[in-house]
Amino acid sequence: MSFHDFRLHSLEGNEVSLSDYEGKLAVVVNVASKCGFTYQYEALEKLYEDYKDKGVVVLGFPCNQFFEQEPGDSEEIRNFCSINYGVTFPLFAKIDVRGESAHPLYRWLTASAPYEGLDESTPGGGKLAGHFKKHFPEEYLKDNEIKWNFTKFVIGRDGKVIKRFETPVEVDDIRKYLDTIV
């Protein structure tokens, strides 16, 4: 199985084959409009603009599973992203990324790139770890599933997962990583 084997719907409702991105590096992100990490949209758009001519694409997958932080419909999501962050990278229809209802793409992503924990020494990592400890059972952090909005995966040109970056990892760190493989 490969990233390129999946088909999903764009935010506008059109079916998209991820084989359209064959030969490109893809940064796949589950996104939300009302999250403390929503500010990452700006850096993701800048990454997309700076790297698209180098064969890199950013793909956003809205999800409402984490404290209902993506409650909008497709039009509201598009407007929010466009008006507030100037997002031009492809956005897809809202999906689930965790649990029994997780989209098969996200089941494949998390099976391909296991959860390795949060770096609690960073401000975002420490804050998110505290949030998890307060609101979720200890077992929440013991599986490979998506933990929160803005988890990022880098997919190779061959359609295989190369790397997983947890929510608090800043897009600039992903940029540095991409510089080593572009």
Secondary structure, DSSP 8 states (H G I E B T S, - for coil): --GGG-EEEBTTS-EEEGGGGTTSEEEEEEE-TTSTTTTHHHHHHHHHHHHGGGTEEEEEEE--TTTT-----HHHHHHHHHHHH---S-BB-----SSTT--HHHHHHHHHS------TTSHHHHHHHHHHHHHS-GGGGGSSS--STT-EEEE-TTS-EEEEE-TTS-HHHHHHHHHHH-
